[in-house]
Every structure is written in C-alpha cells, then in structure tokens.
Amino acid sequence: MADARDKAHDLLAQCGEALWGSRWQSDMAEALGVSDRTVRRWVAGERIPPGVFLDLIRLTAERSAYLDQITEELREAGGGV
C-alpha cells in the first residue's frame, strides 16, 4: 500500500513540474481550487483525494492539446520543412 501512495505523490510532483515548472505548488493549488497548504500536505505524504487525479488528467489533456496546436502552427509556419 505504501508503494501505491508513494507513486501517487511522485505523480503529483511530476505533473506539477510538467504543467507549471519548478515552483508548481501554488499554481497547482490555484488550478485545483485548494490552498497552497493543502498541496504541501499532499506532497508531504497526506492522502490525495481521488478527484484530484481526475482534475489533473483534465489539465494535462488540455495542455497537451494546446501544445499539439502550437506544434502544428509551427510546422505550418515553416518549421517542419
């Protein structure tokens, strides 16, 4: 059980860094509608509510779609030559 919890906390941090960079905790808190302190507690090992991962899936999918759009625009602008 501890391994699954550790994996969840690792994924939280990986997602945060991928979406918002090295100072991700405040931005994640804002995006999830929770306090910075709540995110810090999760990082420190407190149980992460399952709904958080659903929100992060949505946020990462939105960011991925946005980056795909930019990639296509770069190709059209001559970067894919």
C-alpha positions in Angstrom: 0.0 0.0 0.0 2.9 2.4 0.8 4.2 1.9 -2.7 1.0 3.0 -4.3 0.8 6.0 -2.1 4.5 6.9 -2.9 3.7 6.5 -6.6 0.7 8.8 -6.2 2.8 11.5 -4.6 5.6 11.1 -7.2 3.0 11.5 -9.9 1.6 14.6 -8.2 5.0 16.2 -8.2 5.8 15.1 -11.8 2.5 16.5 -13.0 3.0 19.8 -11.2 6.5 20.3 -12.6 5.4 19.4 -16.1 2.5 21.8 -16.0 3.9 24.7 -14.0 7.6 24.3 -13.7 9.8 24.1 -10.6 7.6 26.4 -8.4 4.4 24.5 -9.2 2.7 24.1 -5.9 1.0 27.5 -5.8 -0.2 27.2 -9.4 -1.5 23.7 -8.8 -3.4 24.8 -5.7 -5.0 27.7 -7.7 -5.9 25.4 -10.6 -7.5 22.8 -8.2 -9.2 25.4 -6.0 -7.4 24.4 -2.8 -4.9 26.2 -0.6 -1.1 26.1 -1.0 -1.0 24.4 2.3 -3.2 21.6 1.1 -0.9 20.9 -1.8 2.1 21.0 0.5 0.4 18.4 2.8 -0.2 16.1 -0.1 3.5 16.4 -1.2 4.5 15.6 2.4 2.6 12.4 2.3 -1.0 13.1 3.2 -3.6 11.1 1.3 -4.5 12.7 -2.0 -8.3 12.7 -2.8 -9.1 10.7 -5.9 -10.8 13.6 -7.5 -7.5 15.5 -7.7 -6.2 13.0 -10.2 -9.3 13.4 -12.4 -8.7 17.2 -12.4 -5.0 16.7 -13.2 -5.9 14.3 -16.1 -8.1 17.1 -17.5 -5.5 19.7 -17.0 -2.7 17.6 -18.6 -5.0 16.7 -21.5 -5.8 20.4 -22.1 -2.2 21.4 -22.0 -1.3 18.5 -24.4 -4.0 19.7 -26.9 -2.7 23.2 -26.7 0.9 22.1 -27.3 -0.3 20.0 -30.2 -2.0 23.0 -31.7 1.2 25.1 -31.3 3.3 22.4 -32.8 1.0 22.3 -35.9 1.2 26.1 -36.2 5.0 25.9 -36.1 5.0 23.3 -38.8 2.7 25.4 -41.0 4.9 28.5 -40.4 7.9 26.6 -42.0 9.4 24.7 -39.0 8.5 21.4 -40.5 10.5 21.8 -43.7 
